[in-house]
Amino acid sequence: MSIKLKTPAEIEKMRIAGKLAAEVLEMIEPYVKPGISTGELDKICYEHIVNVQKAIPANIGYHGFKHTSCISINDVVCHGIPSFDKKLKDGDILNIDVTVIKDGYHGDTSKMYIAGKPTVAGEKLCQITQESLYEAIKIIKPGIRLREIGKTIQKYVDKFGFSSVREYCGHGIGEVYHDEPQVLHYDADDGGVILKPGMTFTIEPMVNTGDWRTRTMKDGWTVKTKDHGLSAQYEHTILVTDNGVEVLTLRSNENFPRVIEH
């Protein structure tokens, strides 16, 4: 497995792309409310990336995908297709996932939103999923095995009776959208990969209230929980530094450090 280590110049470009991706998720938040369609939310994201940021939405045209964002509601695990016919309802939980290309480099991030008044179950799932991502980020430093990330996430969500999806994973990222290594969100063989400074990849746990198994819809994109339970996801692009980790897609309103040193 060949994992590209980024140069200082490449890292700086990734910081910029990551910052732009984070800004999209901040920008869209006030629009997420009952009655708006996922198609409208996607259009707003597109216009911001193209017209304001002068950047490129990476998802458009990727394996034939036609939209800027993936918007996944309630029992949709990932890859939800935006639609002007799909309107948010009170209590819906939804993930908005965007990837921005700037100067040839990708920034990939997602977060959960709640339309209107949250349900207890939906709010708890979102909270635990975000915390599982944070727990994984906290351990990252050179010299540890890649599988420690998945082990940390699985151990955390299992405590709450939730499950970590196994069919989809994080990935290396840079000039290439989906690169090596694959970053699994459960404890599994990692091919012996040891983290090194200059590695950049996403961590993006998908966590279900019930079983971890999923099913793909006939549209070829939308992935749902097999047992119809709720699913949540949070994602950051991170950089392994000389002595820890830097979160390249940290939002300005997040209560989490951008840089952690060990």
Protein Blocks (a to p, Z undefined) as FASTA:
>chain_A
ZZddddfklmmmmmmmmmmmmmmmmmmmmmmcghiafklmmmmmmmmmmmmnopacfkgo
pahiabfbdcdehjambhpacdfklccdehiacdddddddeehiacdddddddehjadfk
lmmmmmmmmmmmmmmmmmgcghiafklmmmmmmmmmmmnopacdfkbccddddjbmbdcd
dddfbdcdehhpacdehiacdddddddfbdfbdcddfkomaccdfklpacdddddddddd
fklccdfkbcfkbccdfbdcZZ
